Amino acid sequence: VKAVLKKREYGPKYTQNNFITGVRAINEFCLKSSDLDQLRKIKRRSPHDDTETFTVYLRSDVEAKSLEVWGSPEALARERKRRKEAEIEYRENLFRNQRLLKEYKEFFGNTKPRSSTAAMFLKGPGKVVMVAICINGLNFFFKLLAWVYTGSASMFSEAIHSLADTCNQALLALGISQSARTPDPSHPYGFTNMRYIASLISGVGIFMMGAGLSWYHGIMGLLHPHPIESLLWAYCILAGSLVSEGATLLVAINEIRRSARAKGLSFYQYVVQSRDPSTNVVLLEDAAAVLSVAVAATCMGLTSLTGNTYYDSLGSLGVGTLLGTVSAFLIYTNTEALLGKSIQPEQLQRLTELLESDPVVRAIHDVKATDMGMSKVRFKAEVDFDGRVVTRSYLEKQDIEQLLQEIQQVKTLEELEAFMLKHGENIIDTLGAEVDRLEKDLKQRNPDVRHVDLEIL
């Protein structure tokens, strides 16, 4: 037997008990807070445990008060239109003033202290990047002097390599600084992706500036060879560069090992997943620098022994190829991160099992967990809640005998409506509390989960 529900037209007779909050009453009906003092007040329980009860008003009372204040529906409509126009003008002025304030700060400088940002460069990835900037800057200066003195193509490639590393790591420092900015209305999820953007631009810079110039100089050396002066000073500078680049490499390796251990990942997994793009860039650049110093020294040695400058040009091509490989890896990993790749299947499975094992959840659909970068995960799922469990949870907090008496007293449609509105709203509040509880459990058991979006089916 199929039950057919007749559609009922609910007029003022049935909807006069609808509630409205004070803020909506003031905004929608153009009233003052003093106008609401004379109206009947109803205390409603908040759906959140840590929030006090709030006051609502009967919509019918608010509508009657608005007609009393404004005299007619037409006058109320004109006032609404006037306030809407004033709000639009206010927003335009606010936008204009914010733009002027930004231009003022850019002209005179922002004098706000940035101690928290400065502290970022004293530990962790910031410290690794600053050490790399100092060392690569010195290496570039001395390698440039060696190239001017010897004219070696390999030494030119090494100088360009160090310059590219210095510029790219300065860009990484800028990305770290920008990623520390607090979220604003235009960027509600923050600026953590600035590190990936800086690393991506760094990878492109290595390819264009480092690999491109090294290949060009190596090809020109093959086409137009020229004699090379004494390479003694070049060998000394390469040896110093090897020691300094190796020291920076060790700093990056230790930082990645420490971070990978904290995340329960292996060294290789941490690098491939690009968990810390800034340290990744320093690691790969310094590893390439150490290898390129070995390649350059070997080719320059062969040139010294044989007197053939082709070996030196081949060394420049080898350094360029090495830089091109590093840049390709950086571009790929950071592009994947910016596209919003999913978290690891094991971690996603743990989150799914946590939701599915909860009694209030009947099923979950369309689960998505996106790695937002820097150990921040955004989790989204469509949840089919078991209404019977939610209702039982609500009934456990009620006096069943008193509830039965209320049911027995229902004789008319108006009384039925009032009864359903009261308990229906409380059941919805209970459902909201269950959603908050699930979100809190997900964040507590998985610290990487920062944003949870549960859609109710």
Secondary structure, 3 states (H helix, E strand, C coil): CCCCCCCCCCCHHHHCCCEEEHHHHHHHHCCCHHHHCCCCCEEECCCCCCCCCEEEEEHHHHHHHHHHHHCCHHHHHHHHHHHHHHHHHHHHHHHHHHHHHHHHHHHHCCCCCCHHHHHHCCCHHHHHHHHHHHHHHHHHHHHHHHHHHHCCHHHHHHHHHHHHHHHHHHHHHHHHHHHCCCCECCECCCCCCHHHHHHHHHHHHHHHHHHHHHHHHHHHHHHCCCCCCCCHHHHHHHHHHHHHHHHHHHHHHHHHHHHHHHHCCCHHHHHHCCCCHHHHHHHHHHHHHHHHHHHHHHHHHHHHHHCCCHHHHHHHHHHHHHHHHHHHHHHHHHHHHHCCCECCHHHHHHHHHHHHCCCCEEEEEEEEEEECCCCCEEEEEEEEECHHHHHHHHHCCCCHHHHHHHHHCCCCHHHHHHHHHHHHHHHHHHHHHHHHHHHHHHHHHCCCEEEEEEEEC
